[in-house]
């Protein structure tokens, strides 16, 4: 048992909260190189940031490091004066069927759709759509059977 462990044990602070490396993706509207530079500088100055990647055409900033997502969004919004939010899109390939209304977003970059857990159809809607599909199949079978 080391001296630090002994001090922590005596003071009642026996558990350490260790931050993990996270990948935080933020959506920020950037029009020009100046906007891109401003956003990059705002994030690079944060404690714990290891890597910053800015995709201006996609309006996306990716931050890797020992950071909290809410603090990254707050820092970008405060330092730049721009609206910032966590990246709301997922690649088109990972979205399950059926798509819910609101999943298709005209502002989404190509190859992306809205995250389905945010705009997913409820189970009742899924059941109703499945029932309607079965009824339609039965009607088609009746027409072809006669």
C-alpha positions as CSV (number, residue, x, y, z in Angstrom):
1,X,0.0,0.0,0.0
2,X,1.5,3.3,-1.1
3,X,1.4,6.6,0.6
4,X,-1.2,8.0,-1.8
5,X,-3.5,5.0,-1.2
6,X,-3.2,5.5,2.6
7,X,-4.1,9.2,2.3
8,X,-7.1,8.5,0.1
9,X,-8.3,5.8,2.4
10,X,-8.0,8.1,5.5
11,X,-9.7,11.0,3.8
12,X,-12.7,8.8,2.6
13,X,-11.9,9.4,-1.1
14,X,-11.1,5.8,-1.9
15,X,-12.5,5.8,-5.4
16,X,-11.0,7.6,-8.4
17,X,-13.1,8.7,-11.3
18,X,-11.0,8.0,-14.4
19,X,-12.0,9.7,-17.7
20,X,-12.0,7.6,-20.8
21,X,-10.9,8.6,-24.2
22,X,-14.0,9.5,-26.2
23,X,-14.8,10.4,-29.7
24,X,-17.3,13.3,-29.8
25,X,-18.9,14.4,-33.0
26,X,-20.5,17.9,-33.1
27,X,-22.6,19.6,-35.8
28,X,-21.7,23.2,-36.3
29,X,-22.5,25.4,-39.4
30,X,-19.3,26.6,-41.0
31,X,-19.3,28.7,-44.1
32,X,-15.7,29.6,-44.7
33,X,-12.1,28.9,-43.7
34,X,-12.4,31.6,-40.9
35,X,-15.4,29.7,-39.3
36,X,-13.4,26.5,-39.6
37,X,-10.3,28.0,-37.9
38,X,-12.5,29.6,-35.2
39,X,-14.1,26.3,-34.3
40,X,-10.8,24.4,-34.4
41,X,-9.1,26.9,-32.1
42,X,-12.1,26.8,-29.7
43,X,-11.8,23.0,-29.3
44,X,-8.1,22.6,-29.4
45,X,-7.7,24.8,-26.4
46,X,-9.8,22.4,-24.2
47,X,-8.0,20.4,-21.6
48,X,-7.8,16.7,-22.5
49,X,-8.2,17.1,-26.3
50,X,-5.9,14.8,-28.3
51,X,-7.1,15.3,-31.8
52,X,-9.5,17.6,-33.7
53,X,-10.8,16.9,-37.2
54,X,-13.0,19.5,-39.0
55,X,-15.1,18.6,-42.1
56,X,-16.4,22.0,-43.3
57,X,-18.6,20.6,-46.1
58,X,-20.4,18.2,-43.7
59,X,-20.5,20.9,-40.9
60,X,-18.9,18.3,-38.6
61,X,-16.2,18.5,-35.9
62,X,-14.7,15.4,-34.5
63,X,-12.9,15.6,-31.1
64,X,-10.9,12.7,-29.7
65,X,-9.6,12.9,-26.1
66,X,-10.5,12.9,-22.4
67,X,-13.5,15.2,-22.8
68,X,-17.2,15.2,-22.0
69,X,-19.6,15.6,-25.0
70,X,-21.7,18.3,-23.3
71,X,-18.6,20.4,-22.5
72,X,-17.4,20.2,-26.1
73,X,-20.8,21.4,-27.4
74,X,-20.9,24.2,-24.8
75,X,-17.4,25.3,-25.5
76,X,-18.0,25.5,-29.3
77,X,-21.3,27.4,-28.8
78,X,-19.8,29.8,-26.3
79,X,-16.4,30.6,-28.0
80,X,-17.8,30.8,-31.6
81,X,-21.3,32.1,-31.1
82,X,-22.6,29.4,-33.4
83,X,-25.3,26.9,-32.7
84,X,-23.7,23.5,-31.9
85,X,-25.3,20.1,-31.2
86,X,-24.2,16.6,-31.0
87,X,-23.9,14.9,-34.4
88,X,-27.5,13.7,-35.1
89,X,-26.8,11.5,-38.1
90,X,-25.8,7.9,-38.6
91,X,-24.5,6.2,-41.8
92,X,-27.4,5.1,-44.1
93,X,-26.2,1.5,-44.0
94,X,-26.8,1.0,-40.3
95,X,-30.4,2.2,-40.2
96,X,-33.0,-0.6,-39.7
97,X,-36.2,-0.9,-41.7
98,X,-38.9,0.5,-41.7
99,X,-37.9,4.1,-41.7
100,X,-39.9,6.4,-39.5
101,X,-41.1,9.9,-40.6
102,X,-38.4,12.4,-39.8
103,X,-35.5,10.0,-40.4
104,X,-34.9,11.5,-43.8
105,X,-33.4,14.9,-43.3
106,X,-32.8,17.2,-46.3
107,X,-29.9,18.9,-44.4
108,X,-28.1,15.6,-43.7
109,X,-24.8,15.0,-45.6
110,X,-25.0,12.4,-48.4
111,X,-24.8,8.9,-47.1
112,X,-26.3,9.9,-43.7
113,X,-29.8,9.8,-42.2
114,X,-31.1,11.0,-38.8
115,X,-30.3,8.7,-35.9
116,X,-33.1,6.2,-35.6
117,X,-33.4,6.1,-31.9
118,X,-34.3,9.8,-32.0
119,X,-36.9,9.4,-34.8
120,X,-37.8,5.8,-34.7
121,X,-41.4,4.6,-35.2
122,X,-43.1,3.4,-32.1
123,X,-44.0,-0.2,-31.7
124,X,-47.7,0.6,-32.1
125,X,-46.9,2.2,-35.5
126,X,-44.9,-0.8,-36.5
127,X,-47.7,-3.2,-35.6
128,X,-50.3,-1.0,-37.5
129,X,-48.1,-0.9,-40.6
130,X,-47.5,-4.7,-40.4
131,X,-51.3,-5.3,-40.1
132,X,-52.0,-3.0,-43.0
133,X,-49.4,-4.9,-45.1
134,X,-51.0,-8.3,-44.2
135,X,-54.5,-7.0,-45.1
136,X,-53.1,-5.7,-48.4
137,X,-51.6,-9.2,-49.1
138,X,-54.8,-10.9,-48.3
139,X,-56.7,-8.6,-50.7
140,X,-54.2,-9.3,-53.5
141,X,-54.5,-13.0,-52.9
142,X,-58.3,-12.8,-53.1
143,X,-58.2,-11.0,-56.4
144,X,-55.8,-13.5,-57.9
145,X,-57.7,-16.4,-56.4
146,X,-61.0,-15.6,-58.1
